[in-house]
């Protein structure tokens, strides 16, 4: 009888662990789905000429603008973006 109870307890623990793993994986899948939808929207906006930060990080935009605007007298400084 004790052996059966221990076996059932082990099965319940296994079931609970599997259930937690399933829930964790479902959350990750949802996050991936959301990220994918954001990227698709960003690509669609890019076709209209609006580049979203999801496609080009702000630090890369800053570096590109710094190179392009090298002849300007002053380029705005973004202290929060310093890497």
N, C-alpha and C positions, 0 to 999 in steps of 0.2 A: 504494500500500500504506500509506504513512504517513497519507495523507488518510483512508483507511478506519479506521485505528487511532484517529486523532484524533476522528473522527465517533463511533465506538463508545465512546470515553472520555467524550465529551460526553453521549451517551445514558445511560451508566451513572451519571454525575453527576446528570443530570436524574431518573433513576429513584430514586436514593438520596434526593434532596431531596424528591421526591413521597412516598416511603415515610416519611420523617421527619415531613412535614406530616400524613400520615394518622394516624400514631401520636400526634402532638400533639393532633389533633382528637378522636381516640378517648378520650384522657385527659380532655379538656375535657367531652366528652359524659358520661363516667362521673361526673365531679365534679358536673355539672348534675343527673344522675340521683340521685346521693346527696343533694344539697341538696333536690331535689324530694321525695324520700322522707322526709327529716327534717321538712320543712314540712308534708307530709300528716299525719305522725304528730303533730306539734304541734297542728294543727287538730283532729284527732280527740280529743286530750287536752283541748283547749280546750272541746270540747262537753261534757266531763265536769266542767268547771269548773277545770281545771288549765291555767293560762296558762304557756306555755313561753317562755324568753328569745328563741327564734327569731322569735316573733311580736311581742313587746314588749321592746325593749332595756332592760337594767337601768337605764340612765341615765334613761329615760322613766319607769320605775317609781319611781325615787328622786324625780324631780321631782313626780310625781303625789302620792306619799306626803307630800312636803314641803308641798305645798299643802293636802292634806287634814288634815294633822296640825299646822297652823299654830298651833292653840290649845294644843298640848301644851307642856310646859315644856322638853322637850329631845327632839330627834330624832337618831337615831344618824348619825354622820358617816362617810361612806365615802370616805376620801382617794384610794383607787385609782380611783374613778369620776369624780373631778373633771375636768371638760373645759375 
